[in-house]
Amino acid sequence: MQGSDKTRTDDDEATSSSTSNCDRKPLLIAAPMVRYSKLPFRKLVRRYGAQLVYTPMIISDSFVKSEKCRAVEFTTDNDDKPLIVQFAANNGKDFADATELVANHANGVDLNCGCPQRWAIAEGYGCHLIQKIDLVADIVLQARARVSNPDFSISIKIRLRDDLSETVELCRRAERAGVSYISVHGRTREQRCEPVNWDAVRLVKDCVQVPVYANGDCRSLEDALRIAEYTGVDGVMTARGLLHNPSMYAGEPITSEQCVRDWLDIATETGLHFAQFHQHLIFMLDKLLTKSERRVFNRLPSACAVMDFLENRFDF
């Protein structure tokens, strides 16, 4: 596990309790994404306006038991702040143990209560937890008891329950347990492409005192501002919107060519593995290339081939 002692920054308000910021612009957040929210991509989106970033979801018990897991799954540096480490956990001890390990290297931890994948639910992770209000409260309490720094945040990221009153009760119990803020994906466990229920997100915001962040179908800076205005939330987070356009929060309608250049620089500096380097570019170039160009680019076998393609196509 790499990192440095956590330092206080002006952005730390993002990870601690505060009053509603409905009279200010929302915090712009890069949501956790499995495989993709690693240090190089976090560096990129920070350059283009992301004010708070997350690691990918990490399985807490594996993180605690395996030094190899810690080295692979969690890498950071002095500029990677403010940073939230998201853990999947099905009990308070695993989450608290994992929290202790990262407390000096990040600004907070987040409990994933929203992953709808079957494997996660079968293991008692993700969406399974939104049905377990007492357990979520206990997990938050145990983690809070392990960290003495009051500025270190402990948060949860949830999906909606079918009964919105149960969603509100979950959030209120988490608040009483000491949660710093709550992120709400405005869909239920079963929903995938259905419209986001922004009224439900607004209800949660109205029913708790801690900051609330909204998640779901944010594809542009304009979307983020519109979502915040409608729901009154303190921040807006996006995953796929940033994956396809890391310069989104800077107001760019599609990935800017400068953003692509920055990604090449970051990948070179960090020694990023080709598969990850290439996959991010596949997403980023989706709107910049024609269908036939995408077909060629997506099959390129090496970093040299990618660089040759970009030099010929964009004069990099």
C-alpha positions as CSV (number, residue, x, y, z in Angstrom):
1,M,0.0,0.0,0.0
2,Q,1.5,3.3,-1.1
3,G,0.6,6.7,0.3
4,S,1.5,9.6,2.5
5,D,0.3,11.1,5.7
6,K,-3.1,12.6,5.3
7,T,-3.0,16.4,5.2
8,R,-5.8,18.9,5.7
9,T,-6.8,20.8,2.5
10,D,-9.4,23.4,1.6
11,D,-11.3,20.6,-0.1
12,D,-11.7,18.6,3.1
13,E,-15.1,20.1,3.6
14,A,-16.2,17.6,0.9
15,T,-15.6,14.7,3.4
16,S,-17.0,16.1,6.6
17,S,-20.4,17.1,7.9
18,S,-21.6,20.5,6.8
19,T,-24.7,22.5,6.3
20,S,-26.6,22.4,3.0
21,N,-24.8,24.0,0.1
22,C,-27.9,24.7,-2.0
23,D,-26.8,28.3,-2.3
24,R,-23.5,27.2,-3.8
25,K,-22.4,25.1,-6.8
26,P,-22.5,21.4,-6.1
27,L,-19.4,19.4,-5.3
28,L,-18.4,17.7,-8.5
29,I,-17.5,14.0,-7.8
30,A,-16.0,11.1,-9.7
31,A,-17.9,8.1,-8.6
32,P,-16.3,4.7,-7.8
33,M,-16.0,2.4,-10.8
34,V,-14.7,-1.1,-10.7
35,R,-11.4,-1.4,-12.6
36,Y,-11.5,2.2,-13.8
37,S,-11.2,4.6,-10.8
38,K,-7.6,3.9,-10.2
39,L,-4.9,6.5,-9.5
40,P,-4.0,7.4,-13.2
41,F,-7.7,8.1,-14.1
42,R,-8.2,10.0,-10.8
43,K,-5.2,12.2,-11.8
44,L,-6.9,12.9,-15.1
45,V,-10.3,13.9,-13.9
46,R,-8.9,16.1,-11.2
47,R,-7.3,18.2,-13.9
48,Y,-10.7,18.8,-15.4
49,G,-12.7,19.8,-12.4
50,A,-13.5,16.7,-10.3
51,Q,-13.3,17.9,-6.7
52,L,-13.7,14.6,-4.9
53,V,-12.7,11.1,-6.2
54,Y,-13.2,7.5,-5.1
55,T,-11.2,4.4,-5.5
56,P,-12.8,1.4,-7.1
57,M,-14.8,-0.8,-4.7
58,I,-12.4,-3.0,-2.7
59,I,-13.4,-6.1,-0.8
60,S,-12.6,-5.3,2.8
61,D,-11.8,-8.7,4.2
62,S,-9.4,-9.4,1.3
63,F,-7.8,-6.0,1.8
64,V,-7.2,-6.7,5.5
65,K,-5.9,-10.2,5.0
66,S,-3.7,-9.8,1.9
67,E,-0.7,-7.5,1.5
68,K,-0.8,-8.3,-2.2
69,C,-4.4,-7.1,-2.4
70,R,-3.5,-3.9,-0.7
71,A,-0.6,-3.2,-3.0
72,V,-2.7,-3.9,-6.1
73,E,-6.0,-2.3,-5.1
74,F,-4.9,0.8,-3.3
75,T,-2.2,3.2,-4.7
76,T,-2.2,6.9,-4.0
77,D,0.3,9.8,-3.9
78,N,0.6,13.3,-2.3
79,D,-1.6,14.9,-4.9
80,D,-4.4,12.4,-4.7
81,K,-6.5,14.3,-2.2
82,P,-9.3,14.5,-1.2
83,L,-9.7,10.8,-1.7
84,I,-12.4,8.4,-0.6
85,V,-11.7,4.6,-0.4
86,Q,-14.8,2.6,-1.0
87,F,-15.1,-0.8,0.6
88,A,-17.5,-3.7,0.2
89,A,-18.2,-5.3,3.6
90,N,-20.8,-7.5,5.2
91,N,-19.8,-6.9,8.8
92,G,-18.5,-4.1,11.0
93,K,-15.2,-5.7,12.0
94,D,-13.9,-6.1,8.4
95,F,-14.9,-2.6,7.5
96,A,-13.4,-1.1,10.6
97,D,-10.2,-3.1,10.1
98,A,-9.9,-1.9,6.5
99,T,-10.7,1.7,7.6
100,E,-7.8,1.6,10.1
101,L,-5.4,0.6,7.3
102,V,-6.2,3.6,5.1
103,A,-6.9,6.2,7.7
104,N,-3.6,7.9,7.3
105,H,-3.6,7.7,3.5
106,A,-7.1,9.0,2.5
107,N,-9.7,11.5,3.6
108,G,-12.5,9.0,4.2
109,V,-14.0,5.6,3.6
110,D,-17.3,4.7,2.0
111,L,-19.5,1.6,2.5
112,N,-20.9,0.3,-0.8
113,C,-24.6,-0.3,-0.2
114,G,-25.5,0.0,-3.9
115,C,-23.8,-2.6,-6.1
116,P,-26.6,-4.6,-7.7
117,Q,-24.5,-7.4,-9.1
118,R,-25.6,-10.9,-8.1
119,W,-22.2,-12.0,-6.9
120,A,-22.0,-9.0,-4.5
121,I,-25.5,-9.5,-3.1
122,A,-24.9,-13.3,-2.7
123,E,-21.8,-12.4,-0.5
124,G,-23.9,-9.9,1.6
125,Y,-22.3,-6.8,-0.1
126,G,-23.8,-3.9,-2.0
127,C,-27.5,-3.8,-2.4
128,H,-28.0,-6.6,0.1
129,L,-27.1,-4.0,2.8
130,I,-30.0,-1.6,2.1
131,Q,-32.3,-4.3,3.5
132,K,-30.2,-4.5,6.7
133,I,-30.6,-1.1,8.5
134,D,-29.3,-2.3,11.9
135,L,-26.2,-3.8,10.2
136,V,-25.4,-0.7,8.2
137,A,-25.7,1.4,11.4
138,D,-23.4,-1.0,13.3
139,I,-20.8,-1.0,10.5
140,V,-20.7,2.8,10.6
141,L,-20.4,2.8,14.4
142,Q,-17.5,0.3,14.4
143,A,-15.6,2.3,11.8
144,R,-16.2,5.6,13.6
145,A,-14.9,4.1,16.8
146,R,-11.6,3.2,15.1
147,V,-10.6,6.6,13.8
148,S,-10.0,9.5,16.2
149,N,-9.7,12.2,13.5
150,P,-13.1,13.9,13.3
151,D,-12.4,15.2,9.8
152,F,-12.0,11.7,8.5
153,S,-15.3,10.9,6.8
154,I,-17.3,7.7,6.9
155,S,-20.0,7.6,4.3
156,I,-22.4,5.2,2.6
157,K,-23.5,4.9,-1.0
158,I,-27.0,3.5,-1.5
159,R,-29.6,2.6,-4.0
160,L,-33.3,3.2,-3.3
161,R,-35.5,0.7,-1.7
162,D,-38.9,0.1,-3.3
163,D,-40.5,1.6,-0.2
164,L,-39.1,5.1,0.0
165,S,-40.0,5.4,3.7
166,E,-37.6,2.5,4.3
167,T,-34.9,4.4,2.3
168,V,-35.4,7.4,4.5
169,E,-35.2,5.2,7.7
170,L,-32.0,3.7,6.5
171,C,-30.5,7.1,5.9
172,R,-31.7,8.5,9.3
173,R,-30.3,5.5,11.1
174,A,-27.0,5.9,9.4
175,E,-27.0,9.6,10.3
176,R,-27.6,8.8,14.0
177,A,-24.7,6.2,13.8
178,G,-22.3,9.0,12.7
179,V,-22.2,8.9,9.0
180,S,-20.6,11.9,7.5
181,Y,-22.6,12.1,4.3
182,I,-24.8,9.9,2.1
183,S,-24.6,9.2,-1.7
184,V,-27.9,8.2,-3.3
185,H,-28.2,6.4,-6.7
186,G,-31.7,7.2,-7.7
187,R,-32.7,3.8,-8.8
188,T,-33.7,0.6,-7.0
189,R,-31.7,-2.7,-7.1
190,E,-33.7,-4.0,-10.0
191,Q,-33.6,-0.9,-12.2
192,R,-30.9,-0.4,-14.8
193,C,-32.0,1.9,-17.6
194,E,-35.2,3.3,-16.1
195,P,-35.3,7.1,-15.4
196,V,-33.6,8.2,-12.2
197,N,-36.1,9.1,-9.5
198,W,-34.9,12.5,-8.6
199,D,-37.9,13.2,-6.4
200,A,-36.7,10.3,-4.2
201,V,-33.2,11.8,-4.0
202,R,-34.8,15.1,-3.0
203,L,-36.8,13.4,-0.3
204,V,-33.7,11.9,1.2
205,K,-32.0,15.3,1.2
206,D,-35.0,16.9,2.9
207,C,-35.1,14.2,5.6
208,V,-31.5,14.2,6.9
209,Q,-29.1,16.9,8.1
210,V,-25.8,15.5,6.7
211,P,-24.8,16.3,3.2
212,V,-26.4,14.2,0.4
213,Y,-24.8,13.5,-3.0
214,A,-26.8,12.5,-6.0
215,N,-25.8,9.7,-8.5
216,G,-27.3,8.6,-11.8
217,D,-27.5,9.7,-15.4
218,C,-25.2,12.7,-15.2
219,R,-23.6,13.2,-18.6
220,S,-22.5,16.8,-18.6
221,L,-21.7,19.7,-16.4
222,E,-25.1,21.1,-17.3
223,D,-26.7,17.9,-16.0
224,A,-24.8,18.2,-12.7
225,L,-26.0,21.7,-12.1
226,R,-29.6,20.8,-13.1
227,I,-29.7,17.8,-10.8
228,A,-28.4,19.8,-7.9
229,E,-30.9,22.6,-8.5
230,Y,-33.8,20.2,-8.6
231,T,-32.9,18.0,-5.7
232,G,-31.1,20.5,-3.4
233,V,-28.2,18.0,-3.0
234,D,-24.7,19.1,-1.9
235,G,-22.9,17.3,-4.6
236,V,-23.3,15.3,-7.8
237,M,-21.3,12.3,-8.8
238,T,-21.0,10.5,-12.1
239,A,-19.3,7.3,-13.3
240,R,-19.9,6.6,-17.0
241,G,-20.2,10.3,-17.9
242,L,-16.6,10.8,-16.8
243,L,-15.5,7.5,-18.3
244,H,-16.6,8.6,-21.8
245,N,-15.6,12.3,-21.2
246,P,-13.1,12.9,-18.4
247,S,-13.2,16.6,-19.3
248,M,-16.9,16.7,-18.6
249,Y,-16.7,18.8,-15.4
250,A,-14.7,21.4,-17.3
251,G,-17.8,22.0,-19.5
252,E,-16.5,20.1,-22.5
253,P,-19.3,18.4,-24.5
254,I,-17.1,15.5,-25.6
255,T,-13.6,14.5,-24.6
256,S,-11.2,17.3,-25.6
257,E,-8.1,16.5,-27.6
258,Q,-6.0,18.1,-24.8
259,C,-7.6,15.7,-22.4
260,V,-6.4,12.8,-24.6
261,R,-2.9,14.3,-24.6
262,D,-3.0,14.6,-20.8
263,W,-4.0,10.9,-20.6
264,L,-1.0,9.9,-22.7
265,D,1.3,11.9,-20.4
266,I,-0.2,10.4,-17.3
267,A,-0.1,6.9,-18.6
268,T,3.6,7.3,-19.5
269,E,4.4,8.8,-16.1
270,T,2.7,6.0,-14.2
271,G,3.7,3.1,-16.4
272,L,0.1,2.1,-16.9
273,H,-0.6,-1.4,-18.2
274,F,-1.5,-1.3,-21.9
275,A,-4.9,-3.0,-21.5
276,Q,-6.1,-0.3,-19.0
277,F,-4.5,2.5,-21.0
278,H,-6.2,1.3,-24.2
279,Q,-9.6,0.7,-22.7
280,H,-9.8,4.2,-21.3
281,L,-9.0,5.6,-24.7
282,I,-11.7,3.4,-26.3
283,F,-14.2,5.2,-24.1
284,M,-12.7,8.6,-24.4
285,L,-12.5,8.5,-28.3
286,D,-16.0,7.2,-28.8
287,K,-17.3,10.5,-30.0
288,L,-14.1,11.7,-31.7
289,L,-13.7,8.8,-34.1
290,T,-15.9,7.5,-37.0
291,K,-17.3,4.0,-36.8
292,S,-14.7,2.6,-39.1
293,E,-11.9,4.4,-37.1
294,R,-13.2,2.9,-33.9
295,R,-13.2,-0.5,-35.4
296,V,-9.5,-0.2,-36.2
297,F,-8.5,1.6,-33.0
298,N,-10.3,-0.9,-30.7
299,R,-8.2,-3.7,-32.1
300,L,-4.8,-2.1,-31.8
301,P,-2.4,-4.5,-30.1
302,S,0.2,-2.2,-28.4
303,A,1.0,1.2,-27.1
304,C,3.2,1.9,-30.1
305,A,0.3,1.1,-32.4
306,V,-2.0,3.4,-30.4
307,M,0.5,6.3,-30.5
308,D,1.0,5.9,-34.3
309,F,-2.8,5.9,-34.8
310,L,-3.2,9.1,-32.7
311,E,-0.3,10.9,-34.4
312,N,-1.8,10.2,-37.8
313,R,-5.4,11.0,-36.7
314,F,-4.9,14.0,-34.5
315,D,-1.3,15.1,-35.3
316,F,-0.2,14.6,-31.7
